[in-house]
Amino acid sequence: MNSDTHEQDQMFMRAAMVEAKRAASVGEIPVGAILVYNGEIIARGCNQSITLNDPSAHAEMQAIRAAGDVLNNYRMLDCTLYVTLEPCPMCAGLLVHSRIKRLVFGARDEKTGACGSVFNLVQSEQLNHQLEITAGVLAQECSENLSAFFKQRRADKKKQKQAKQQGS
């Protein structure tokens, strides 16, 4: 990868990280995504599963839905998706079906990652489309954001439990 591509990937991943922070600000798991076409951000998304009571409202899903409206097409040909966390199987399937050209992600997901960590749906030769993958862009920052979120969530739950016990 040349240095221009690397710098561009970092710039766009930082934009995805802004979306992740937007998710965290409303209590959602901090995952953000952006879709880029011809060097321009055409769509953004962040996790909204809790807010929308919709298990499919992952950041990738939200960004791709928005991009479909922008492109007036259900195919995302020549688009690159930047996402702060490796996509799950549901989102990996979406990437294949939407014909995303390239996926760039930050942190690996060792529990449900479907783009190389647990399995690799987006490059399966059994499917009719495969994506280019660039993994680990700003991985430490993306991972730290997720870790900090869950650490805070655990601390909040502990405080609630203690308050409940003191009130009893």
Contacts in CASP RR format, 6 or more apart in sequence:
PFRMAT RR
TARGET T0000
AUTHOR 0000-0000-0000
METHOD contacts of the structure
MODEL  1
MNSDTHEQDQMFMRAAMVEAKRAASVGEIPVGAILVYNGEIIARGCNQSI
TLNDPSAHAEMQAIRAAGDVLNNYRMLDCTLYVTLEPCPMCAGLLVHSRI
KRLVFGARDEKTGACGSVFNLVQSEQLNHQLEITAGVLAQECSENLSAFF
KQRRADKKKQKQAKQQGS
1 9 0 8 1.000
1 134 0 8 1.000
8 39 0 8 1.000
9 82 0 8 1.000
9 104 0 8 1.000
9 134 0 8 1.000
9 137 0 8 1.000
10 137 0 8 1.000
10 138 0 8 1.000
12 34 0 8 1.000
12 36 0 8 1.000
12 41 0 8 1.000
12 80 0 8 1.000
12 82 0 8 1.000
12 104 0 8 1.000
13 82 0 8 1.000
13 84 0 8 1.000
13 104 0 8 1.000
13 106 0 8 1.000
13 137 0 8 1.000
13 138 0 8 1.000
13 142 0 8 1.000
14 138 0 8 1.000
15 34 0 8 1.000
15 41 0 8 1.000
15 44 0 8 1.000
15 82 0 8 1.000
16 32 0 8 1.000
16 33 0 8 1.000
16 34 0 8 1.000
16 59 0 8 1.000
16 82 0 8 1.000
16 83 0 8 1.000
16 84 0 8 1.000
17 32 0 8 1.000
17 84 0 8 1.000
17 138 0 8 1.000
17 141 0 8 1.000
17 142 0 8 1.000
17 145 0 8 1.000
19 32 0 8 1.000
19 33 0 8 1.000
19 34 0 8 1.000
19 44 0 8 1.000
19 45 0 8 1.000
19 46 0 8 1.000
19 59 0 8 1.000
19 84 0 8 1.000
20 30 0 8 1.000
20 31 0 8 1.000
20 32 0 8 1.000
20 46 0 8 1.000
20 59 0 8 1.000
20 84 0 8 1.000
20 142 0 8 1.000
20 145 0 8 1.000
21 30 0 8 1.000
21 145 0 8 1.000
22 32 0 8 1.000
22 46 0 8 1.000
23 29 0 8 1.000
23 30 0 8 1.000
23 31 0 8 1.000
23 32 0 8 1.000
23 46 0 8 1.000
23 47 0 8 1.000
23 48 0 8 1.000
23 59 0 8 1.000
24 30 0 8 1.000
24 145 0 8 1.000
24 149 0 8 1.000
26 51 0 8 1.000
27 50 0 8 1.000
28 46 0 8 1.000
28 47 0 8 1.000
28 48 0 8 1.000
28 49 0 8 1.000
28 50 0 8 1.000
28 51 0 8 1.000
29 47 0 8 1.000
29 49 0 8 1.000
29 146 0 8 1.000
29 149 0 8 1.000
30 46 0 8 1.000
30 47 0 8 1.000
30 84 0 8 1.000
30 145 0 8 1.000
30 146 0 8 1.000
30 149 0 8 1.000
31 46 0 8 1.000
31 47 0 8 1.000
31 58 0 8 1.000
31 59 0 8 1.000
31 83 0 8 1.000
31 84 0 8 1.000
31 85 0 8 1.000
31 146 0 8 1.000
32 44 0 8 1.000
32 45 0 8 1.000
32 46 0 8 1.000
32 47 0 8 1.000
32 59 0 8 1.000
32 63 0 8 1.000
32 83 0 8 1.000
32 84 0 8 1.000
32 85 0 8 1.000
33 44 0 8 1.000
33 45 0 8 1.000
33 46 0 8 1.000
33 59 0 8 1.000
33 60 0 8 1.000
33 62 0 8 1.000
33 63 0 8 1.000
33 81 0 8 1.000
33 82 0 8 1.000
33 83 0 8 1.000
33 84 0 8 1.000
34 41 0 8 1.000
34 43 0 8 1.000
34 44 0 8 1.000
34 45 0 8 1.000
34 63 0 8 1.000
34 81 0 8 1.000
34 82 0 8 1.000
35 41 0 8 1.000
35 42 0 8 1.000
35 43 0 8 1.000
35 44 0 8 1.000
35 63 0 8 1.000
35 64 0 8 1.000
35 66 0 8 1.000
35 67 0 8 1.000
35 76 0 8 1.000
35 79 0 8 1.000
35 80 0 8 1.000
35 81 0 8 1.000
35 82 0 8 1.000
36 42 0 8 1.000
36 79 0 8 1.000
36 80 0 8 1.000
36 81 0 8 1.000
36 82 0 8 1.000
37 67 0 8 1.000
37 71 0 8 1.000
37 76 0 8 1.000
37 78 0 8 1.000
37 79 0 8 1.000
37 80 0 8 1.000
38 78 0 8 1.000
42 66 0 8 1.000
42 67 0 8 1.000
42 70 0 8 1.000
42 71 0 8 1.000
42 79 0 8 1.000
43 63 0 8 1.000
43 64 0 8 1.000
43 66 0 8 1.000
43 67 0 8 1.000
43 68 0 8 1.000
43 70 0 8 1.000
44 62 0 8 1.000
44 63 0 8 1.000
44 66 0 8 1.000
45 59 0 8 1.000
45 60 0 8 1.000
45 62 0 8 1.000
45 63 0 8 1.000
45 66 0 8 1.000
46 59 0 8 1.000
46 62 0 8 1.000
47 57 0 8 1.000
47 58 0 8 1.000
47 59 0 8 1.000
47 62 0 8 1.000
48 54 0 8 1.000
48 57 0 8 1.000
48 62 0 8 1.000
49 55 0 8 1.000
49 56 0 8 1.000
49 57 0 8 1.000
49 58 0 8 1.000
51 57 0 8 1.000
56 90 0 8 1.000
58 87 0 8 1.000
58 88 0 8 1.000
58 90 0 8 1.000
58 91 0 8 1.000
59 83 0 8 1.000
59 84 0 8 1.000
59 85 0 8 1.000
60 81 0 8 1.000
60 83 0 8 1.000
60 87 0 8 1.000
60 91 0 8 1.000
60 94 0 8 1.000
60 95 0 8 1.000
61 90 0 8 1.000
61 91 0 8 1.000
61 94 0 8 1.000
63 81 0 8 1.000
63 83 0 8 1.000
64 76 0 8 1.000
64 81 0 8 1.000
64 94 0 8 1.000
64 95 0 8 1.000
64 98 0 8 1.000
64 100 0 8 1.000
67 76 0 8 1.000
67 79 0 8 1.000
68 74 0 8 1.000
68 76 0 8 1.000
71 79 0 8 1.000
74 98 0 8 1.000
75 98 0 8 1.000
75 99 0 8 1.000
76 98 0 8 1.000
76 99 0 8 1.000
76 100 0 8 1.000
76 101 0 8 1.000
77 99 0 8 1.000
77 101 0 8 1.000
78 101 0 8 1.000
79 100 0 8 1.000
79 101 0 8 1.000
79 102 0 8 1.000
80 100 0 8 1.000
80 101 0 8 1.000
80 102 0 8 1.000
80 103 0 8 1.000
80 104 0 8 1.000
81 95 0 8 1.000
81 100 0 8 1.000
81 102 0 8 1.000
81 103 0 8 1.000
81 104 0 8 1.000
82 104 0 8 1.000
82 105 0 8 1.000
82 137 0 8 1.000
83 91 0 8 1.000
83 103 0 8 1.000
83 104 0 8 1.000
83 105 0 8 1.000
83 106 0 8 1.000
84 105 0 8 1.000
84 106 0 8 1.000
84 107 0 8 1.000
84 142 0 8 1.000
84 145 0 8 1.000
84 146 0 8 1.000
85 105 0 8 1.000
85 106 0 8 1.000
85 107 0 8 1.000
85 109 0 8 1.000
85 142 0 8 1.000
85 146 0 8 1.000
86 105 0 8 1.000
86 106 0 8 1.000
86 107 0 8 1.000
86 108 0 8 1.000
86 109 0 8 1.000
86 113 0 8 1.000
86 114 0 8 1.000
86 115 0 8 1.000
86 116 0 8 1.000
86 117 0 8 1.000
86 135 0 8 1.000
87 94 0 8 1.000
87 95 0 8 1.000
87 103 0 8 1.000
87 105 0 8 1.000
87 109 0 8 1.000
87 113 0 8 1.000
87 114 0 8 1.000
87 115 0 8 1.000
87 122 0 8 1.000
88 109 0 8 1.000
88 112 0 8 1.000
88 113 0 8 1.000
88 114 0 8 1.000
89 112 0 8 1.000
89 113 0 8 1.000
89 114 0 8 1.000
89 119 0 8 1.000
89 121 0 8 1.000
91 114 0 8 1.000
92 113 0 8 1.000
92 114 0 8 1.000
92 115 0 8 1.000
92 121 0 8 1.000
92 122 0 8 1.000
93 114 0 8 1.000
93 121 0 8 1.000
93 122 0 8 1.000
95 103 0 8 1.000
95 122 0 8 1.000
95 131 0 8 1.000
96 121 0 8 1.000
96 122 0 8 1.000
96 127 0 8 1.000
96 128 0 8 1.000
96 129 0 8 1.000
96 130 0 8 1.000
96 131 0 8 1.000
97 129 0 8 1.000
99 129 0 8 1.000
100 131 0 8 1.000
101 131 0 8 1.000
101 132 0 8 1.000
102 131 0 8 1.000
102 132 0 8 1.000
102 133 0 8 1.000
102 134 0 8 1.000
103 115 0 8 1.000
103 122 0 8 1.000
103 131 0 8 1.000
103 132 0 8 1.000
103 133 0 8 1.000
103 134 0 8 1.000
104 133 0 8 1.000
104 134 0 8 1.000
104 135 0 8 1.000
104 137 0 8 1.000
105 115 0 8 1.000
105 133 0 8 1.000
105 134 0 8 1.000
105 135 0 8 1.000
105 136 0 8 1.000
105 137 0 8 1.000
106 135 0 8 1.000
106 136 0 8 1.000
106 137 0 8 1.000
106 138 0 8 1.000
106 139 0 8 1.000
106 142 0 8 1.000
106 143 0 8 1.000
107 136 0 8 1.000
107 139 0 8 1.000
107 142 0 8 1.000
107 143 0 8 1.000
107 146 0 8 1.000
108 116 0 8 1.000
108 117 0 8 1.000
108 135 0 8 1.000
108 136 0 8 1.000
108 139 0 8 1.000
109 117 0 8 1.000
109 118 0 8 1.000
110 117 0 8 1.000
110 118 0 8 1.000
111 118 0 8 1.000
112 118 0 8 1.000
113 119 0 8 1.000
114 120 0 8 1.000
114 121 0 8 1.000
114 122 0 8 1.000
115 121 0 8 1.000
115 122 0 8 1.000
115 123 0 8 1.000
115 131 0 8 1.000
115 133 0 8 1.000
115 135 0 8 1.000
116 123 0 8 1.000
116 133 0 8 1.000
116 135 0 8 1.000
121 127 0 8 1.000
122 130 0 8 1.000
122 131 0 8 1.000
122 133 0 8 1.000
123 130 0 8 1.000
123 131 0 8 1.000
123 133 0 8 1.000
124 130 0 8 1.000
136 142 0 8 1.000
END
